[in-house]
Amino acid sequence: MHTSKHGIRAPFLGRQHNPAGQIPGGLPEQAVALKHFNSHELFGAQNEVTILHRGERYSLRITGLGKLILTK
């Protein structure tokens, strides 16, 4: 992963952060909407969920201290 003073490469997002508030293509960074989820929406009464990503299975769980842990 390449990091520079002028921006941070975010390959998982497919774009590069630009401190000037613009993303490549000239759109303001605020125009890119991110999905937000409440952890209760994801977990319900459970403390672990499975996420399939590019054919790989990941586990996201809530620890006893209320932290989130993602493992492969």
Secondary structure, 3 states (H helix, E strand, C coil): CCEECCEEEECCCCEEECCCCECCCCCEHHHCCCCCCCHHHHHCCCCEEEEEECCEEEEEEECCCCCEEEEC
